[in-house]
Amino acid sequence: MPSADRAKRDAGYYAADLVKNGMILGLGTGSTAYHAMVRLSVRIREEGIFVAGIPTSHQTAMRARELRIPLTTLDDHPSPDLAIDGADQVDPLLRLVKGRGAALTREKVVADAAKHLVIVADPGKLVQVLSGPVPVEVIPFAITPVMRAIRTLDGDPRVREGKAKDGPVITDNGNYILDCRFGEIPDPVRLEEQLTALPGVVECGLFCRYMEKTTLVVGEERGCRVVLGRRAQGI
Ligand code: 5RP
């Protein structure tokens, strides 16, 4: 197994082992979060723990059903105990770029609602300075003015195209994704504020507000390295 895949698996399994009986979980999207779900399903089956997950995408919901992980909603459980998710980039302050899988809006809603956020990653995701590209979810009606506004922020926005579909990717919420290149992002907090303030933007893939409640788990050669945010103890 290639080392990045092993690192993702180890990080995912580590995160699943943090889960306690009875917890309500946010279930992230992507290959690393999937490893956590695989391990969780084993724990449900073999240890008899009870958990319920809030999926952040149609893909995650489908995978959770296959793995027999019970599902619930934010309506029934508005404050999940723990969200487990991947990231595309993580900086030393635990700020993130997310959204390669176009699930960033639901991922951010769940991360915001959760008491703790566990980010699972391979070492290739760690960067000194976030540099994107930053995915931005936009309602189709607003795509042209939002692209123009992003150019005034020195960004280069491209409409994400489908791989097995002609034309734009349509998110689980029925919107478009702009992948926006800014080069290195010296002030991601400000850029997140600027992007999310644009009318028609639903969310952007910069996650700068959850550092304190984040636990970062990085799969490494000699086991997992864990970095705790200031309020991340006591999961
Ligand atoms: C999906 C995401 C993913 O969590 C992120 O892209 C990481 O994916 P992977 O674990 O497959 O590398 O933000 O929207």
Residues whose N, C-alpha, C, O or C-beta is under 5 A from the ligand:
A	BS01	5RP	T29 G30 S31 T32 A33 D85 G86 A87 D88 K98 G99 R100 G101 A102 A103 L104
